[in-house]
Amino acid sequence: MTTISLTSVRSAPGTRLRLTVRGRRVLAAAAAFPAAIALTAAVIGGSSALASGEPGLSAGSFETVIVAGGDSLWSIAQEVAPAADPRDVVAAIERLNALEGSALSAGQELSIPVEYTAAR
């Protein structure tokens, strides 16, 4: 059995953390990154009229339709505004409802801009 005397064990000398100029810049950028993301989300998030609750949108500027099974944005656009270009109507519906894609669910409520529902 080997015994170790406590006097022979030395503690490691304390090391001091030194940051280079580049290291300080990286650390500052890493600390500022979450704040920049939050600010960007706040600015971009307020751009959609209905979804963000923008105060300039009146209740009479849109009508609501309920999505039925098998409906698509294209079919809804053709139904609500048969005389208009469906691409324009789809774009307006996506913008008004802050849709990020074209996937719809049965029972989903969609707001339709009043300029397209007036022809009905």
LODO-259457 format. One line per field, with one value per residue (C-alpha): residue in one letter; y, z, x. Coordinates in steps of 0.02 Angstrom, whole numbers, plus 50000, padded with zeros to 5 digits. Layout:
BEGIN
type <- [A;...]
yy <- [Y;...]
zz <- [Z;...]
xx <- [X;...]
! end
This chain:
BEGIN
type <- [M;T;T;I;S;L;T;S;V;R;S;A;P;G;T;R;L;R;L;T;V;R;G;R;R;V;L;A;A;A;A;A;F;P;A;A;I;A;L;T;A;A;V;I;G;G;S;S;A;L;A;S;G;E;P;G;L;S;A;G;S;F;E;T;V;I;V;A;G;G;D;S;L;W;S;I;A;Q;E;V;A;P;A;A;D;P;R;D;V;V;A;A;I;E;R;L;N;A;L;E;G;S;A;L;S;A;G;Q;E;L;S;I;P;V;E;Y;T;A;A;R]
yy <- [50000;50169;50322;50496;50635;50794;50899;50820;50867;51044;51145;51211;51392;51509;51557;51724;51735;51849;51902;51966;52107;51980;51880;52035;52072;51895;51901;52070;52006;51849;51955;52075;51940;51897;52082;52106;51957;52022;52195;52123;52014;52164;52269;52133;52057;52216;52220;52114;52212;52092;51967;52100;52199;52353;52496;52562;52412;52436;52293;52331;52311;52121;51977;51806;51637;51463;51341;51181;51014;51010;51200;51286;51469;51461;51388;51515;51657;51598;51582;51752;51853;51764;51920;51955;51874;51730;51762;51937;51876;51735;51859;51978;51837;51776;51953;51993;51829;51827;51654;51586;51450;51389;51249;51268;51167;51129;51246;51380;51559;51667;51853;51909;52089;52184;52239;52057;52017;52168;52083;51936]
zz <- [50000;49950;50053;49982;50093;50082;50066;49901;49820;49755;49698;49522;49512;49484;49302;49253;49107;48973;48827;48667;48572;48458;48609;48685;48521;48508;48688;48660;48500;48588;48727;48606;48491;48594;48611;48423;48389;48510;48432;48257;48307;48384;48227;48102;48208;48200;48011;47983;48004;48076;48162;48259;48308;48216;48269;48091;48037;48057;48085;47920;47813;47804;47809;47885;47801;47878;47787;47736;47713;47550;47529;47475;47468;47280;47285;47416;47312;47158;47258;47345;47196;47032;46928;47012;46982;47109;47139;47202;47311;47386;47424;47508;47613;47666;47713;47809;47906;47930;47851;47825;47705;47608;47727;47792;47919;47910;48027;48020;48009;47872;47852;47673;47621;47591;47415;47361;47457;47392;47223;47302]
xx <- [50000;50069;50041;50051;50103;50000;50155;50200;50033;50036;49889;49891;49942;49795;49776;49709;49588;49654;49548;49620;49538;49456;49395;49316;49228;49162;49101;49016;48933;48872;48797;48713;48642;48485;48442;48460;48347;48214;48219;48205;48058;47970;47993;47947;47809;47705;47694;47538;47378;47250;47362;47457;47303;47362;47248;47218;47113;46925;46804;46715;46871;46860;46737;46764;46746;46762;46876;46787;46874;46971;46974;47132;47178;47162;46985;46931;47005;46910;46749;46753;46819;46785;46824;46992;47160;47168;47354;47316;47173;47279;47419;47296;47220;47393;47445;47285;47290;47480;47490;47665;47612;47464;47412;47235;47135;46950;46857;46992;46929;47002;46979;46945;46981;46819;46872;46856;46697;46600;46575;46482]
! end
